Amino acid sequence: MNESQLHEQKLQQISQNLESLNGIKDVDILLENILSRAREIVNADAGSIYEYISQDNLLKIRYSQNDTLQKRLARGEKLPYTSFSFRPTTETIAGYCFLSKKAINIPDCYNLSEYVDEQNQDTRPYSFGSQSDEKTGYHTKSMLTIPLRMSDGRMLGVLQMINAQNALGQVIPFDQSTEFYIQQFASKIGQIYENAFRTKQWIERIVKTAGLRDPRETGAHVERVASFSVEIYDRYASNKGIPDQERERFRDRLKLAAKCHDVGKVGVPDKILKKEGKLDEIERAIMKGHTCIGAQIFTPSEDEWDIMARDVCLHHHDRYDGGDTGYPGNFDFMNYEPETQMPMHMEQALKGEEIPLAARIVSLADVYDALRHRRVYKAPWTLEDTLNEIQSQAGKQFDPELVEAFMQIKDRLEVINEAIS
């Protein structure tokens, strides 16, 4: 294959990757996939993506990937969850890239004194932080850092590629053609991101509306439940051998649907939502109606995401064993009238895999979060008590395969729990 054919092949690869990104609705899932596709284009062993949080003037690392470190882990395991933010300054490579809005291509991070920035020969104030390498035993050598912009020119963040590899897997510098291709890819990201960001804003407004009614439905709670749900699904999917393409589509829809699990509470009276202490039997029967109200909000269902959001709203309180405390089962949710009582006992319960998978996942994630955090009627449970309770409900309240996946990643979930507050 000659140079011209290789060039056309690379441009086609970029086009295909952009097309696959264009269908992703959730911002977090999108950022993770932008990083994966960028690394694929330049054959980078590792990388990170930073998002700019304009209201706080912070660069926040959203995702990091590292094939070398990942290969050291057992199947289904992930690299440790990391989340940190910093103000962009010229002292860091990512900060300098963000502020200058220029790409930085470094052949050897440990020999910056030998590297001359051709665009800024006398101004290279940044340094390489080797703390991560020292902690993990990894060796960062070549690094390509590029700014990410919105279509209107505003800064989205920074994309950082680490350790370009040749066909033999040897680490090489990022050459000029590689830099050209990643720039071509990055130039189209802005509009794709904005489309996902508008979806995020719409979801956040719905969730905020519910949160104004229910003091327990904080933004942090919603984010935690959504993050827990994706992590549980990822491990479950790995355990089950679910194909990557199916997994990616499901987790994108799941992240958004999980955020909406309790939006139906907008139709529950304040005297019930904001009551101090436990609800009586009649109040509980009215509260149960939030599942039907949530499902009504997402009906008619226009696409796969609407369907999943509807299913999550409706069925995240159904029990895996079909037990009587679960609800609403096969109740006709479209005929439910807000502020009325749901039946005390279900005539036709759902059980097992009759309950949609997304709803079974969110059920587990929601209970984990509820137990670990303070509510108006209870103190937070200890981690040990929470894990014991969840294990005791395997095959009863929860899908036992999901509980198995949950227990396999319990440490990771607890890190996320502490990070999102």
N, C-alpha and C positions, 0 to 999 in steps of 0.2 A: 504494500500500500504506500503510494507516494505521499509527499507532504500536503498536497492539495486535498487529497482524499481524507487524510487524517484530520485536516482542518474542518472539512465539511462534516465528518463523523462527530467531531467534538461539538460543533455548533448544533447538530441534531440532538446530541445527548443533552445539551443545555436546554433546548426547546422542550424535550420530553420531560425533563425534571421540573421545569417551570409549569408545564401543563398539569403534572401530578400535584404540585403545590397549590395550584389554583382552586382545587376542589376541597381544600381543608378549611373548615369553618372556625375551629378553636385556635386562638392566638398562641397558646402555649404549645400545642401540638404542632402548629405551623413552624414556630421558631426551632423546635427540635428537628423537624424535617428539613428546614433550610440548612441547618448545620450538616445534617447527614448528606444531603444532595451536594452541597458545596465541597465537602471532603471527597465525595465520589468523583466530582469533576476534576479535581486537582490531584487525586490519589494521595490524600494526606492521611497519615496514621492517626492523628488526633486533632482536636480543635475545640473551640468554645465560641459561644455567641452571647453577646451582651446587649441588653435592651436599655435604652435611655429613658429614665423616669423623669420627665421634664419638671413636674411640680416640686420634686425634691432635689433636682440637679444631681442625679446619681446615675452611674452606670451599674446595672445589676446583671450579674452573670446568671443566665437562665439555664443553659445546658452546657455540659462538657462531655466530650466523647474521646475515648482512647482505646484503639483496637488492641494494642500491645498489653495494656493492663487488663482489658476485658477478657483476653484469652487466658489469663491466669485464674479466672473465676470458674466455678462450676456452672453447668448449664442452667439457665434461668436466673442466675444471680446478676446483680447490677453493680456498677461502681458506686461508691458512697454518694449519698445525696448531699450536694453542696449548694449553699445559697449565701451570697454576700454581695454587698454594694460598696461603692466608693465614689467619691467626687472625682470627675475627670480632671487630671492635671497633666502637665507635660512630663512629669517624672516617671510615669508608667507608659509602656508601649501602647496599650489600649487607649489610655487617656490622651496621649499625644496624637494618635491616629484620629480620635474623635474630634479633638479641638482643631487640628490642622485640616481635617477632611481630606487627607491624603493617604494613599496606601504606603505601608512600610514593609519592605521585603528584606528580611535579614537572613543571610546565608548561615551564620553560626551565632547563636545567642550568647555563647560563652566567650566569644571573641569580638565583642562589639567595638573594641579599640581598632580592630582591623577593618571594620565596616564603615564606609563613607556613604552617607545619605546624599545621593546625587542631587536631590531637589533642595536640600538644606545642609550644605557641606559644613558650615561652621556652627550649626545649631542642632545638636543631638543630645538634648537634656535627659532623655529617658534612660533607664537601666533595665536589665532583665532580672526579674525576681525568681530565684532558684528554689524557693522554699517548697514548692509543690514537688519538684524533682527530688529534693532531699527526703521528703516524706514518703514518696511512692517508689523511689528507686528508678524512676523513668529518666531518660536523658533527652531533653529538648535541644534540637539543633536548629534546623531551618524553621523560619516562621514568616508567614505572610498575613498581615493584618490590614483589613480594608474597612472603610466607613460604609454604613448602610443608610440610605436616605429614603425619605418618603417621596412620592411623585411631585410634591410641591417644594421639595428641597430641604424640608425639616429633617433633622437627624433622627434616625430610628435607633441606631446603635452601632455596634462594631462586630465584625466577623473575623475570627482569628483561626488560621490554619497552621498546623504544626507538623513538621517532619514529612516533607514530600518524599515519595518513594518511587524508585524505578521498577522495571519489570521483575527484577530479582529481589525486591523488597529492601533494597539498600536505601538509606536516607541520603537525599540529594537536596540541593537548593531549589527553591521555586524559581523557574526561569521566566523570561519575559513573556513567552507564549502562554504559560500557565497563569501569569498575572493578568494577561489580556482576557483569558477565558473566564476567570473568576469575576473580573470587572463586568464583563458582559452579563453574567448571571446576576450579579448584585444590582445592576442597573434596572432590572425588571422586578426586583423584590418589593419595592415600595408600594405599588398598586395592589399587589397580592396581599401584603400585610394590611393595608388600609381596609380592604374588603373584610378580612377576618376581624379587624379591630372594630368595625361598625357592628358586626354581629356580637362581639363582646360587649359593646356599649349597650346594645339592646337587651341582652341577657341581664347585665348588671342593673339596668333600670327596672326590669321586672322583679329581680331579686330584692332590690332596694325598696320597692313598693311593699313587698311582703315583710321586709325587715322593719319598716316603719310601724307596721302593725304588731309584729311579734318581736319582743326584745331579745329572744333567744336566737333569732335568725340573723346573726351578725354576718358581715362580709367574710370575716375570717372563718367562721363555721362553714359557710358555703364553699370557700376555697379549699378548706381541709377535706371536706367530704368528697369534692371533685377529685382532688389529688390522690386521696386514699383509694378511690374507686378505680382510677387508672392503674395505680400500682398493683392492686389486687388482681385486676384483669390481666395485666401483663404477665404476672406469675402464673395465673390460671391458664392463660393461653400458651405459655411455655410448657407447662405440665401436660397440656392436652395436645401439643404439637399443631396448634392452629397456624395456618400459612400466614406469612408476613403481610401480604396484601389485605387479607381479610382482617387481620389484627389491627392494621393501621386505620382502616375505615371504621372499625367498631370503636376503637379508643378515641378517635376524634369526636364521634357522636356522643360517646359516653361522657367525656369531660364536660360538654355543654349540658347534656341532659341531667347530669348529677347536680349541677348548680341550681336546677329548677325544681328539685324534688319536693320542696314545700311551698311553692308559690301559691298553691291553693289556699293557704292560710289568709290570703287577702279577703276571703269571704267568710271568715270566722269572727264572731262578735268579740269586741275588745274585752268584755267582762270574762271571757273564757281564756283568750290568748294571754292576758296580762294578770290572770289570777295568781295570787301568792299561794303556793301549796298545791296539793293534788286535786284533780277534778273529780266531781261526783259522777255517778253513772249517766245521768242525763247530759251533763256537760261533755263527758267523753264521747257520747253518741253524736253530739253535734260536731265536736272536734274531728271525728272520723271523716266528716264530710269534706275536709280539705283535700282528700285524695281525689274525690270526684270533681271538685272545683278545678283543681290543677289539670286534670284530664280534659275538662271542658275548655280550658284556656287553649290547649293545643289541639283542639278539634274544630274544623276538619283538619286532618293531617295532610300537609302538602308534600312532604318528602320523608326520607328515612329518619332524619333528625327529629322532625315533628312526632313521628311515630314512637321513637325511643323516649322522647321527653314525656309524651302522654303516658306511655307504659310505666315509666319511672314514677311519675306523679301518682298514678293510680295504684300501683302494686307494691311500693316499697315497704308497706306494712303487712303484706300477706306473709304467712308463715310457711316455711318449706314443708312442714308436716301436715299442713292443712288445718292446724289447730284452731279452736274457736276464738282465740284472742287476736288472730290475724284478721285483716279486712282490706278491701271490701269484697274480695272474691269476684264472682261473676255478676255482681250487682250492676244494674243498668245505670251507669254513671250519668248519662245524658238526661235522665229524668230526675236527678237529684236537685232539690231546691236549697240554696244556701240558707244556713241558720236553722235548718230542720234536723231532726234526729235521724241518724242512720239506724238500720235494724240492729237490735242488741245481739242477735245471733244470726250468722250467715246461713242462708239456705243452701248455697252452692259454693263451697270454698274452693280455692285453687291450691294446688300442692305440687311440690317437686318442680319439674321442668315445665309444668303448665304456667308457672310464673316466669315472665320474661327474664332472661339472663341479666340484663342491665338493672332491673329492679331488684333482683337477688343480691347483686353486688352492692348497690347503693344502700340496701337494707343493712348490710353488715358494716359498711363504712359509716353510716349515720349513727348506728348504735355505738360503735367504737368511739366516735367523737363525743357523743352525748355522755357516755360513761366517764370519759377522761376529763370533762370540763364541768364547771359549776353550772347548775341550773337553779332557778328560784326555789325549787322544791328539794334540792339535794346538794351535797358537797361533791367535788370531783373524786372519782374512785382512783385507787392506786393502780399502777400498771399491772401488778400481779393479780389483783382482784378482777380487773378488766379482762385480762387474758383467760383467767379461769372461767369467768362467766361466758365468754365467747366460745371456748372449747366445750363447755357443758351444753351449749345450745346447737352444736353441730348435729345435723339431721333432725333438729326440732325447729327452732326459729330460723336457722340458717342452713344453706346448702353446704353439706360436709366437704365437698371439693373446694369450695371457696374458703371455708375455714382452714383447710389444709394450706392453701396458697397464702392466706393471711398469716398463719403462724410461721411460714417459711420466710416472710419478709417483715416480721413484727418489729425488728430493730430499725429497719429503714422507715417504717411508718411512724415510729416514735420520734425519729429525727425530724420528719416532716411536721409532725404534731407540734414539736417545740419551735420549729422555724416559722410557722404561719400563725401569727397571733394578732 
